[in-house]
C-alpha cells in the first residue's frame, strides 16, 4: 500500500473535495478511506492509499495537472507493505 499525503491550502473543503474525487477516480473507494472533512479541518491535509506505485504516481500527476500548487500539493509517498 502506498500513502500519498496532500496538503490542502487553507484547509479548503472544496479543494479537498476535488482532490478526493481524483483519488477515487484513480484508485477506488478504498483510496479515500479516512479522508473526512473533519480530518482536513483538524490537520490541513488528507492521506490517500493506493495499491501500486503506478497509481500513486498517476494521482500525484493528476493533482499537479488539475490543481495549482498553491491550492494543493503532494508530499512524498510512503510504501507500506
PDB file of N, CA, C and O in Angstrom:
ATOM      1  N   UNK A   1       0.857  -1.178   0.000  1.00  0.00           N
ATOM      2  CA  UNK A   1       0.000   0.000   0.000  1.00  0.00           C
ATOM      3  C   UNK A   1       0.898   1.234   0.000  1.00  0.00           C
ATOM      4  O   UNK A   1       1.890   1.288   0.727  1.00  0.00           O
ATOM      5  N   UNK A   2       0.551   2.200  -0.800  1.00  0.00           N
ATOM      6  CA  UNK A   2       1.302   3.446  -0.863  1.00  0.00           C
ATOM      7  C   UNK A   2       0.413   4.566  -0.356  1.00  0.00           C
ATOM      8  O   UNK A   2      -0.725   4.717  -0.802  1.00  0.00           O
ATOM      9  N   UNK A   3       0.930   5.346   0.573  1.00  0.00           N
ATOM     10  CA  UNK A   3       0.221   6.513   1.095  1.00  0.00           C
ATOM     11  C   UNK A   3       0.755   7.762   0.411  1.00  0.00           C
ATOM     12  O   UNK A   3       1.965   7.935   0.259  1.00  0.00           O
ATOM     13  N   UNK A   4      -0.163   8.626   0.003  1.00  0.00           N
ATOM     14  CA  UNK A   4       0.205   9.915  -0.550  1.00  0.00           C
ATOM     15  C   UNK A   4      -0.502  10.980   0.286  1.00  0.00           C
ATOM     16  O   UNK A   4      -1.727  10.987   0.398  1.00  0.00           O
ATOM     17  N   UNK A   5       0.277  11.864   0.859  1.00  0.00           N
ATOM     18  CA  UNK A   5      -0.255  12.950   1.683  1.00  0.00           C
ATOM     19  C   UNK A   5      -0.405  14.186   0.802  1.00  0.00           C
ATOM     20  O   UNK A   5       0.519  14.568   0.084  1.00  0.00           O
ATOM     21  N   UNK A   6      -1.581  14.804   0.869  1.00  0.00           N
ATOM     22  CA  UNK A   6      -1.851  16.008   0.086  1.00  0.00           C
ATOM     23  C   UNK A   6      -2.205  17.134   1.047  1.00  0.00           C
ATOM     24  O   UNK A   6      -3.192  17.057   1.778  1.00  0.00           O
ATOM     25  N   UNK A   7      -1.393  18.170   1.033  1.00  0.00           N
ATOM     26  CA  UNK A   7      -1.645  19.342   1.869  1.00  0.00           C
ATOM     27  C   UNK A   7      -2.596  20.264   1.113  1.00  0.00           C
ATOM     28  O   UNK A   7      -2.360  20.608  -0.045  1.00  0.00           O
ATOM     29  N   UNK A   8      -3.667  20.654   1.784  1.00  0.00           N
ATOM     30  CA  UNK A   8      -4.700  21.499   1.189  1.00  0.00           C
ATOM     31  C   UNK A   8      -4.569  22.909   1.765  1.00  0.00           C
ATOM     32  O   UNK A   8      -4.752  23.116   2.965  1.00  0.00           O
ATOM     33  N   UNK A   9      -4.257  23.861   0.915  1.00  0.00           N
ATOM     34  CA  UNK A   9      -4.075  25.234   1.361  1.00  0.00           C
ATOM     35  C   UNK A   9      -5.334  25.776   2.032  1.00  0.00           C
ATOM     36  O   UNK A   9      -6.434  25.673   1.491  1.00  0.00           O
ATOM     37  N   UNK A  10      -5.158  26.343   3.195  1.00  0.00           N
ATOM     38  CA  UNK A  10      -6.270  26.955   3.911  1.00  0.00           C
ATOM     39  C   UNK A  10      -7.321  25.970   4.396  1.00  0.00           C
ATOM     40  O   UNK A  10      -8.412  26.373   4.799  1.00  0.00           O
ATOM     41  N   UNK A  11      -6.999  24.675   4.361  1.00  0.00           N
ATOM     42  CA  UNK A  11      -7.959  23.642   4.771  1.00  0.00           C
ATOM     43  C   UNK A  11      -9.280  23.759   4.007  1.00  0.00           C
ATOM     44  O   UNK A  11     -10.348  23.451   4.537  1.00  0.00           O
ATOM     45  N   UNK A  12      -9.188  24.206   2.765  1.00  0.00           N
ATOM     46  CA  UNK A  12     -10.363  24.478   1.935  1.00  0.00           C
ATOM     47  C   UNK A  12     -11.088  23.176   1.576  1.00  0.00           C
ATOM     48  O   UNK A  12     -10.527  22.320   0.891  1.00  0.00           O
ATOM     49  N   UNK A  13     -12.323  23.030   2.035  1.00  0.00           N
ATOM     50  CA  UNK A  13     -13.102  21.810   1.810  1.00  0.00           C
ATOM     51  C   UNK A  13     -13.411  21.575   0.337  1.00  0.00           C
ATOM     52  O   UNK A  13     -13.477  20.424  -0.095  1.00  0.00           O
ATOM     53  N   UNK A  14     -13.600  22.622  -0.434  1.00  0.00           N
ATOM     54  CA  UNK A  14     -13.915  22.444  -1.857  1.00  0.00           C
ATOM     55  C   UNK A  14     -12.699  21.917  -2.617  1.00  0.00           C
ATOM     56  O   UNK A  14     -12.836  21.052  -3.482  1.00  0.00           O
ATOM     57  N   UNK A  15     -11.528  22.428  -2.303  1.00  0.00           N
ATOM     58  CA  UNK A  15     -10.308  21.903  -2.911  1.00  0.00           C
ATOM     59  C   UNK A  15     -10.118  20.454  -2.450  1.00  0.00           C
ATOM     60  O   UNK A  15      -9.756  19.589  -3.246  1.00  0.00           O
ATOM     61  N   UNK A  16     -10.362  20.199  -1.176  1.00  0.00           N
ATOM     62  CA  UNK A  16     -10.275  18.844  -0.660  1.00  0.00           C
ATOM     63  C   UNK A  16     -11.199  17.895  -1.393  1.00  0.00           C
ATOM     64  O   UNK A  16     -10.829  16.753  -1.662  1.00  0.00           O
ATOM     65  N   UNK A  17     -12.387  18.349  -1.717  1.00  0.00           N
ATOM     66  CA  UNK A  17     -13.344  17.512  -2.446  1.00  0.00           C
ATOM     67  C   UNK A  17     -12.824  17.186  -3.851  1.00  0.00           C
ATOM     68  O   UNK A  17     -13.018  16.072  -4.337  1.00  0.00           O
ATOM     69  N   UNK A  18     -12.174  18.140  -4.496  1.00  0.00           N
ATOM     70  CA  UNK A  18     -11.610  17.888  -5.818  1.00  0.00           C
ATOM     71  C   UNK A  18     -10.481  16.855  -5.735  1.00  0.00           C
ATOM     72  O   UNK A  18     -10.380  15.966  -6.581  1.00  0.00           O
ATOM     73  N   UNK A  19      -9.639  16.981  -4.713  1.00  0.00           N
ATOM     74  CA  UNK A  19      -8.540  16.032  -4.535  1.00  0.00           C
ATOM     75  C   UNK A  19      -9.096  14.631  -4.236  1.00  0.00           C
ATOM     76  O   UNK A  19      -8.600  13.636  -4.764  1.00  0.00           O
ATOM     77  N   UNK A  20     -10.118  14.567  -3.394  1.00  0.00           N
ATOM     78  CA  UNK A  20     -10.745  13.271  -3.097  1.00  0.00           C
ATOM     79  C   UNK A  20     -11.338  12.649  -4.356  1.00  0.00           C
ATOM     80  O   UNK A  20     -11.244  11.436  -4.546  1.00  0.00           O
ATOM     81  N   UNK A  21     -11.938  13.449  -5.205  1.00  0.00           N
ATOM     82  CA  UNK A  21     -12.521  12.930  -6.447  1.00  0.00           C
ATOM     83  C   UNK A  21     -11.431  12.340  -7.347  1.00  0.00           C
ATOM     84  O   UNK A  21     -11.636  11.292  -7.959  1.00  0.00           O
ATOM     85  N   UNK A  22     -10.293  12.996  -7.429  1.00  0.00           N
ATOM     86  CA  UNK A  22      -9.187  12.459  -8.213  1.00  0.00           C
ATOM     87  C   UNK A  22      -8.691  11.134  -7.627  1.00  0.00           C
ATOM     88  O   UNK A  22      -8.440  10.181  -8.364  1.00  0.00           O
ATOM     89  N   UNK A  23      -8.554  11.079  -6.308  1.00  0.00           N
ATOM     90  CA  UNK A  23      -8.095   9.852  -5.651  1.00  0.00           C
ATOM     91  C   UNK A  23      -9.079   8.716  -5.892  1.00  0.00           C
ATOM     92  O   UNK A  23      -8.664   7.590  -6.165  1.00  0.00           O
ATOM     93  N   UNK A  24     -10.362   8.991  -5.796  1.00  0.00           N
ATOM     94  CA  UNK A  24     -11.392   7.973  -6.021  1.00  0.00           C
ATOM     95  C   UNK A  24     -11.352   7.480  -7.470  1.00  0.00           C
ATOM     96  O   UNK A  24     -11.438   6.279  -7.725  1.00  0.00           O
ATOM     97  N   UNK A  25     -11.221   8.407  -8.406  1.00  0.00           N
ATOM     98  CA  UNK A  25     -11.214   8.055  -9.824  1.00  0.00           C
ATOM     99  C   UNK A  25      -9.991   7.208 -10.181  1.00  0.00           C
ATOM    100  O   UNK A  25     -10.100   6.257 -10.955  1.00  0.00           O
ATOM    101  N   UNK A  26      -8.839   7.548  -9.623  1.00  0.00           N
ATOM    102  CA  UNK A  26      -7.605   6.846  -9.963  1.00  0.00           C
ATOM    103  C   UNK A  26      -7.445   5.562  -9.155  1.00  0.00           C
ATOM    104  O   UNK A  26      -7.012   4.535  -9.677  1.00  0.00           O
ATOM    105  N   UNK A  27      -7.800   5.635  -7.883  1.00  0.00           N
ATOM    106  CA  UNK A  27      -7.704   4.453  -7.022  1.00  0.00           C
ATOM    107  C   UNK A  27      -9.033   3.735  -7.036  1.00  0.00           C
ATOM    108  O   UNK A  27      -9.402   3.089  -8.017  1.00  0.00           O
ATOM    109  N   UNK A  28      -9.728   3.856  -5.956  1.00  0.00           N
ATOM    110  CA  UNK A  28     -11.077   3.304  -5.825  1.00  0.00           C
ATOM    111  C   UNK A  28     -11.624   3.825  -4.507  1.00  0.00           C
ATOM    112  O   UNK A  28     -11.041   4.733  -3.914  1.00  0.00           O
ATOM    113  N   UNK A  29     -12.720   3.274  -4.044  1.00  0.00           N
ATOM    114  CA  UNK A  29     -13.297   3.782  -2.803  1.00  0.00           C
ATOM    115  C   UNK A  29     -12.360   3.589  -1.626  1.00  0.00           C
ATOM    116  O   UNK A  29     -12.431   4.340  -0.653  1.00  0.00           O
ATOM    117  N   UNK A  30     -11.486   2.600  -1.695  1.00  0.00           N
ATOM    118  CA  UNK A  30     -10.550   2.367  -0.592  1.00  0.00           C
ATOM    119  C   UNK A  30      -9.435   3.402  -0.545  1.00  0.00           C
ATOM    120  O   UNK A  30      -8.810   3.591   0.499  1.00  0.00           O
ATOM    121  N   UNK A  31      -9.181   4.073  -1.659  1.00  0.00           N
ATOM    122  CA  UNK A  31      -8.146   5.110  -1.704  1.00  0.00           C
ATOM    123  C   UNK A  31      -8.503   6.281  -0.795  1.00  0.00           C
ATOM    124  O   UNK A  31      -7.616   6.956  -0.273  1.00  0.00           O
ATOM    125  N   UNK A  32      -9.790   6.521  -0.606  1.00  0.00           N
ATOM    126  CA  UNK A  32     -10.220   7.703   0.144  1.00  0.00           C
ATOM    127  C   UNK A  32     -10.715   7.398   1.559  1.00  0.00           C
ATOM    128  O   UNK A  32     -11.256   8.276   2.232  1.00  0.00           O
ATOM    129  N   UNK A  33     -10.529   6.161   2.007  1.00  0.00           N
ATOM    130  CA  UNK A  33     -10.949   5.797   3.364  1.00  0.00           C
ATOM    131  C   UNK A  33     -10.238   6.706   4.368  1.00  0.00           C
ATOM    132  O   UNK A  33      -9.017   6.860   4.322  1.00  0.00           O
ATOM    133  N   UNK A  34     -11.002   7.295   5.259  1.00  0.00           N
ATOM    134  CA  UNK A  34     -10.445   8.163   6.294  1.00  0.00           C
ATOM    135  C   UNK A  34     -10.322   9.621   5.882  1.00  0.00           C
ATOM    136  O   UNK A  34      -9.998  10.470   6.712  1.00  0.00           O
ATOM    137  N   UNK A  35     -10.572   9.921   4.626  1.00  0.00           N
ATOM    138  CA  UNK A  35     -10.467  11.297   4.140  1.00  0.00           C
ATOM    139  C   UNK A  35     -11.776  12.034   4.424  1.00  0.00           C
ATOM    140  O   UNK A  35     -12.571  12.293   3.520  1.00  0.00           O
ATOM    141  N   UNK A  36     -11.973  12.357   5.669  1.00  0.00           N
ATOM    142  CA  UNK A  36     -13.192  13.042   6.115  1.00  0.00           C
ATOM    143  C   UNK A  36     -12.932  14.534   6.251  1.00  0.00           C
ATOM    144  O   UNK A  36     -11.811  14.955   6.537  1.00  0.00           O
ATOM    145  N   UNK A  37     -13.972  15.328   6.044  1.00  0.00           N
ATOM    146  CA  UNK A  37     -13.811  16.782   6.129  1.00  0.00           C
ATOM    147  C   UNK A  37     -13.351  17.215   7.516  1.00  0.00           C
ATOM    148  O   UNK A  37     -12.660  18.225   7.646  1.00  0.00           O
ATOM    149  N   UNK A  38     -13.717  16.475   8.547  1.00  0.00           N
ATOM    150  CA  UNK A  38     -13.277  16.814   9.908  1.00  0.00           C
ATOM    151  C   UNK A  38     -11.765  16.612  10.051  1.00  0.00           C
ATOM    152  O   UNK A  38     -11.087  17.381  10.732  1.00  0.00           O
ATOM    153  N   UNK A  39     -11.249  15.569   9.400  1.00  0.00           N
ATOM    154  CA  UNK A  39      -9.809  15.322   9.420  1.00  0.00           C
ATOM    155  C   UNK A  39      -9.078  16.479   8.751  1.00  0.00           C
ATOM    156  O   UNK A  39      -8.076  16.969   9.272  1.00  0.00           O
ATOM    157  N   UNK A  40      -9.576  16.916   7.599  1.00  0.00           N
ATOM    158  CA  UNK A  40      -8.978  18.054   6.898  1.00  0.00           C
ATOM    159  C   UNK A  40      -9.017  19.301   7.767  1.00  0.00           C
ATOM    160  O   UNK A  40      -8.024  20.023   7.851  1.00  0.00           O
ATOM    161  N   UNK A  41     -10.140  19.564   8.412  1.00  0.00           N
ATOM    162  CA  UNK A  41     -10.278  20.749   9.260  1.00  0.00           C
ATOM    163  C   UNK A  41      -9.280  20.730  10.414  1.00  0.00           C
ATOM    164  O   UNK A  41      -8.803  21.783  10.835  1.00  0.00           O
ATOM    165  N   UNK A  42      -8.964  19.550  10.924  1.00  0.00           N
ATOM    166  CA  UNK A  42      -8.035  19.435  12.054  1.00  0.00           C
ATOM    167  C   UNK A  42      -6.573  19.447  11.637  1.00  0.00           C
ATOM    168  O   UNK A  42      -5.726  19.955  12.371  1.00  0.00           O
ATOM    169  N   UNK A  43      -6.266  18.894  10.467  1.00  0.00           N
ATOM    170  CA  UNK A  43      -4.864  18.699  10.087  1.00  0.00           C
ATOM    171  C   UNK A  43      -4.389  19.551   8.916  1.00  0.00           C
ATOM    172  O   UNK A  43      -3.210  19.896   8.837  1.00  0.00           O
ATOM    173  N   UNK A  44      -5.294  19.891   8.011  1.00  0.00           N
ATOM    174  CA  UNK A  44      -4.910  20.643   6.817  1.00  0.00           C
ATOM    175  C   UNK A  44      -4.418  19.756   5.683  1.00  0.00           C
ATOM    176  O   UNK A  44      -3.888  20.252   4.689  1.00  0.00           O
ATOM    177  N   UNK A  45      -4.588  18.456   5.826  1.00  0.00           N
ATOM    178  CA  UNK A  45      -4.176  17.552   4.761  1.00  0.00           C
ATOM    179  C   UNK A  45      -5.045  16.298   4.764  1.00  0.00           C
ATOM    180  O   UNK A  45      -5.764  16.005   5.719  1.00  0.00           O
ATOM    181  N   UNK A  46      -4.943  15.569   3.645  1.00  0.00           N
ATOM    182  CA  UNK A  46      -5.553  14.253   3.516  1.00  0.00           C
ATOM    183  C   UNK A  46      -4.445  13.246   3.219  1.00  0.00           C
ATOM    184  O   UNK A  46      -3.395  13.603   2.683  1.00  0.00           O
ATOM    185  N   UNK A  47      -4.687  11.999   3.570  1.00  0.00           N
ATOM    186  CA  UNK A  47      -3.797  10.894   3.194  1.00  0.00           C
ATOM    187  C   UNK A  47      -4.626   9.911   2.388  1.00  0.00           C
ATOM    188  O   UNK A  47      -5.681   9.458   2.831  1.00  0.00           O
ATOM    189  N   UNK A  48      -4.130   9.584   1.189  1.00  0.00           N
ATOM    190  CA  UNK A  48      -4.810   8.648   0.308  1.00  0.00           C
ATOM    191  C   UNK A  48      -3.968   7.386   0.162  1.00  0.00           C
ATOM    192  O   UNK A  48      -2.745   7.431   0.287  1.00  0.00           O
ATOM    193  N   UNK A  49      -4.622   6.271  -0.102  1.00  0.00           N
ATOM    194  CA  UNK A  49      -3.953   4.969  -0.157  1.00  0.00           C
ATOM    195  C   UNK A  49      -4.131   4.344  -1.536  1.00  0.00           C
ATOM    196  O   UNK A  49      -5.249   4.212  -2.033  1.00  0.00           O
ATOM    197  N   UNK A  50      -3.009   3.960  -2.146  1.00  0.00           N
ATOM    198  CA  UNK A  50      -3.045   3.353  -3.475  1.00  0.00           C
ATOM    199  C   UNK A  50      -2.381   1.993  -3.442  1.00  0.00           C
ATOM    200  O   UNK A  50      -1.461   1.758  -2.659  1.00  0.00           O
ATOM    201  N   UNK A  51      -2.852   1.098  -4.295  1.00  0.00           N
ATOM    202  CA  UNK A  51      -2.366  -0.271  -4.269  1.00  0.00           C
ATOM    203  C   UNK A  51      -1.109  -0.502  -5.095  1.00  0.00           C
ATOM    204  O   UNK A  51      -0.558  -1.603  -5.079  1.00  0.00           O
ATOM    205  N   UNK A  52      -0.646   0.515  -5.817  1.00  0.00           N
ATOM    206  CA  UNK A  52       0.576   0.357  -6.605  1.00  0.00           C
ATOM    207  C   UNK A  52       1.293   1.700  -6.744  1.00  0.00           C
ATOM    208  O   UNK A  52       0.669   2.759  -6.660  1.00  0.00           O
ATOM    209  N   UNK A  53       2.596   1.646  -6.957  1.00  0.00           N
ATOM    210  CA  UNK A  53       3.346   2.885  -7.193  1.00  0.00           C
ATOM    211  C   UNK A  53       2.851   3.616  -8.439  1.00  0.00           C
ATOM    212  O   UNK A  53       2.872   4.846  -8.488  1.00  0.00           O
ATOM    213  N   UNK A  54       2.407   2.868  -9.439  1.00  0.00           N
ATOM    214  CA  UNK A  54       1.923   3.493 -10.676  1.00  0.00           C
ATOM    215  C   UNK A  54       0.672   4.335 -10.428  1.00  0.00           C
ATOM    216  O   UNK A  54       0.543   5.442 -10.950  1.00  0.00           O
ATOM    217  N   UNK A  55      -0.238   3.802  -9.633  1.00  0.00           N
ATOM    218  CA  UNK A  55      -1.458   4.582  -9.333  1.00  0.00           C
ATOM    219  C   UNK A  55      -1.132   5.795  -8.471  1.00  0.00           C
ATOM    220  O   UNK A  55      -1.717   6.861  -8.658  1.00  0.00           O
ATOM    221  N   UNK A  56      -0.216   5.645  -7.540  1.00  0.00           N
ATOM    222  CA  UNK A  56       0.198   6.786  -6.716  1.00  0.00           C
ATOM    223  C   UNK A  56       0.826   7.868  -7.595  1.00  0.00           C
ATOM    224  O   UNK A  56       0.556   9.055  -7.413  1.00  0.00           O
ATOM    225  N   UNK A  57       1.670   7.452  -8.556  1.00  0.00           N
ATOM    226  CA  UNK A  57       2.284   8.413  -9.477  1.00  0.00           C
ATOM    227  C   UNK A  57       1.230   9.089 -10.347  1.00  0.00           C
ATOM    228  O   UNK A  57       1.286  10.297 -10.576  1.00  0.00           O
ATOM    229  N   UNK A  58       0.273   8.308 -10.828  1.00  0.00           N
ATOM    230  CA  UNK A  58      -0.802   8.875 -11.645  1.00  0.00           C
ATOM    231  C   UNK A  58      -1.593   9.913 -10.842  1.00  0.00           C
ATOM    232  O   UNK A  58      -1.959  10.967 -11.361  1.00  0.00           O
ATOM    233  N   UNK A  59      -1.850   9.601  -9.577  1.00  0.00           N
ATOM    234  CA  UNK A  59      -2.573  10.532  -8.715  1.00  0.00           C
ATOM    235  C   UNK A  59      -1.775  11.822  -8.505  1.00  0.00           C
ATOM    236  O   UNK A  59      -2.320  12.918  -8.631  1.00  0.00           O
ATOM    237  N   UNK A  60      -0.486  11.689  -8.186  1.00  0.00           N
ATOM    238  CA  UNK A  60       0.336  12.890  -7.994  1.00  0.00           C
ATOM    239  C   UNK A  60       0.369  13.740  -9.259  1.00  0.00           C
ATOM    240  O   UNK A  60       0.286  14.966  -9.188  1.00  0.00           O
ATOM    241  N   UNK A  61       0.488  13.093 -10.410  1.00  0.00           N
ATOM    242  CA  UNK A  61       0.481  13.822 -11.681  1.00  0.00           C
ATOM    243  C   UNK A  61      -0.850  14.538 -11.901  1.00  0.00           C
ATOM    244  O   UNK A  61      -0.874  15.676 -12.369  1.00  0.00           O
ATOM    245  N   UNK A  62      -1.949  13.877 -11.565  1.00  0.00           N
ATOM    246  CA  UNK A  62      -3.270  14.495 -11.741  1.00  0.00           C
ATOM    247  C   UNK A  62      -3.439  15.706 -10.831  1.00  0.00           C
ATOM    248  O   UNK A  62      -3.967  16.732 -11.260  1.00  0.00           O
ATOM    249  N   UNK A  63      -3.000  15.598  -9.588  1.00  0.00           N
ATOM    250  CA  UNK A  63      -3.083  16.748  -8.673  1.00  0.00           C
ATOM    251  C   UNK A  63      -2.268  17.905  -9.234  1.00  0.00           C
ATOM    252  O   UNK A  63      -2.732  19.046  -9.227  1.00  0.00           O
ATOM    253  N   UNK A  64      -1.064  17.630  -9.720  1.00  0.00           N
ATOM    254  CA  UNK A  64      -0.213  18.674 -10.288  1.00  0.00           C
ATOM    255  C   UNK A  64      -0.819  19.284 -11.556  1.00  0.00           C
ATOM    256  O   UNK A  64      -0.658  20.478 -11.813  1.00  0.00           O
ATOM    257  N   UNK A  65      -1.509  18.466 -12.339  1.00  0.00           N
ATOM    258  CA  UNK A  65      -2.109  18.941 -13.587  1.00  0.00           C
ATOM    259  C   UNK A  65      -3.352  19.791 -13.350  1.00  0.00           C
ATOM    260  O   UNK A  65      -3.511  20.844 -13.968  1.00  0.00           O
ATOM    261  N   UNK A  66      -4.229  19.341 -12.463  1.00  0.00           N
ATOM    262  CA  UNK A  66      -5.530  19.977 -12.311  1.00  0.00           C
ATOM    263  C   UNK A  66      -5.627  21.008 -11.190  1.00  0.00           C
ATOM    264  O   UNK A  66      -6.555  21.816 -11.177  1.00  0.00           O
ATOM    265  N   UNK A  67      -4.687  20.992 -10.253  1.00  0.00           N
ATOM    266  CA  UNK A  67      -4.740  21.934  -9.138  1.00  0.00           C
ATOM    267  C   UNK A  67      -3.414  22.659  -8.999  1.00  0.00           C
ATOM    268  O   UNK A  67      -2.371  22.017  -8.881  1.00  0.00           O
ATOM    269  N   UNK A  68      -3.434  23.989  -9.012  1.00  0.00           N
ATOM    270  CA  UNK A  68      -2.188  24.730  -8.830  1.00  0.00           C
ATOM    271  C   UNK A  68      -1.569  24.392  -7.470  1.00  0.00           C
ATOM    272  O   UNK A  68      -2.280  24.134  -6.498  1.00  0.00           O
ATOM    273  N   UNK A  69      -0.237  24.397  -7.419  1.00  0.00           N
ATOM    274  CA  UNK A  69       0.462  24.025  -6.194  1.00  0.00           C
ATOM    275  C   UNK A  69       0.075  24.926  -5.015  1.00  0.00           C
ATOM    276  O   UNK A  69       0.219  24.518  -3.863  1.00  0.00           O
ATOM    277  N   UNK A  70      -0.407  26.124  -5.280  1.00  0.00           N
ATOM    278  CA  UNK A  70      -0.818  26.991  -4.176  1.00  0.00           C
ATOM    279  C   UNK A  70      -2.123  26.534  -3.539  1.00  0.00           C
ATOM    280  O   UNK A  70      -2.475  27.000  -2.456  1.00  0.00           O
ATOM    281  N   UNK A  71      -2.843  25.632  -4.193  1.00  0.00           N
ATOM    282  CA  UNK A  71      -4.086  25.097  -3.629  1.00  0.00           C
ATOM    283  C   UNK A  71      -3.888  23.737  -2.971  1.00  0.00           C
ATOM    284  O   UNK A  71      -4.468  23.459  -1.922  1.00  0.00           O
ATOM    285  N   UNK A  72      -3.072  22.897  -3.586  1.00  0.00           N
ATOM    286  CA  UNK A  72      -2.848  21.547  -3.042  1.00  0.00           C
ATOM    287  C   UNK A  72      -1.527  21.020  -3.564  1.00  0.00           C
ATOM    288  O   UNK A  72      -1.186  21.220  -4.730  1.00  0.00           O
ATOM    289  N   UNK A  73      -0.783  20.343  -2.696  1.00  0.00           N
ATOM    290  CA  UNK A  73       0.466  19.731  -3.156  1.00  0.00           C
ATOM    291  C   UNK A  73       0.671  18.395  -2.468  1.00  0.00           C
ATOM    292  O   UNK A  73       0.326  18.209  -1.301  1.00  0.00           O
ATOM    293  N   UNK A  74       1.241  17.472  -3.225  1.00  0.00           N
ATOM    294  CA  UNK A  74       1.517  16.123  -2.712  1.00  0.00           C
ATOM    295  C   UNK A  74       2.896  16.116  -2.061  1.00  0.00           C
ATOM    296  O   UNK A  74       3.837  16.752  -2.536  1.00  0.00           O
ATOM    297  N   UNK A  75       2.981  15.381  -0.966  1.00  0.00           N
ATOM    298  CA  UNK A  75       4.269  15.112  -0.364  1.00  0.00           C
ATOM    299  C   UNK A  75       4.705  13.729  -0.804  1.00  0.00           C
ATOM    300  O   UNK A  75       3.931  13.001  -1.425  1.00  0.00           O
ATOM    301  N   UNK A  76       5.932  13.362  -0.488  1.00  0.00           N
ATOM    302  CA  UNK A  76       6.467  12.068  -0.894  1.00  0.00           C
ATOM    303  C   UNK A  76       5.582  10.924  -0.433  1.00  0.00           C
ATOM    304  O   UNK A  76       4.993  10.964   0.647  1.00  0.00           O
ATOM    305  N   UNK A  77       5.502   9.917  -1.268  1.00  0.00           N
ATOM    306  CA  UNK A  77       4.748   8.721  -0.944  1.00  0.00           C
ATOM    307  C   UNK A  77       5.533   7.860   0.023  1.00  0.00           C
ATOM    308  O   UNK A  77       6.762   7.914   0.073  1.00  0.00           O
ATOM    309  N   UNK A  78       4.821   7.083   0.771  1.00  0.00           N
ATOM    310  CA  UNK A  78       5.416   6.125   1.703  1.00  0.00           C
ATOM    311  C   UNK A  78       4.905   4.744   1.338  1.00  0.00           C
ATOM    312  O   UNK A  78       3.696   4.535   1.233  1.00  0.00           O
ATOM    313  N   UNK A  79       5.826   3.792   1.142  1.00  0.00           N
ATOM    314  CA  UNK A  79       5.436   2.419   0.809  1.00  0.00           C
ATOM    315  C   UNK A  79       5.176   1.650   2.090  1.00  0.00           C
ATOM    316  O   UNK A  79       6.045   1.574   2.959  1.00  0.00           O
ATOM    317  N   UNK A  80       3.996   1.085   2.211  1.00  0.00           N
ATOM    318  CA  UNK A  80       3.628   0.281   3.384  1.00  0.00           C
ATOM    319  C   UNK A  80       3.267  -1.112   2.902  1.00  0.00           C
ATOM    320  O   UNK A  80       2.174  -1.306   2.370  1.00  0.00           O
ATOM    321  N   UNK A  81       4.151  -2.088   3.071  1.00  0.00           N
ATOM    322  CA  UNK A  81       3.855  -3.447   2.566  1.00  0.00           C
ATOM    323  C   UNK A  81       2.676  -4.071   3.291  1.00  0.00           C
ATOM    324  O   UNK A  81       2.297  -5.203   2.993  1.00  0.00           O
TER     325      UNK A  81
END
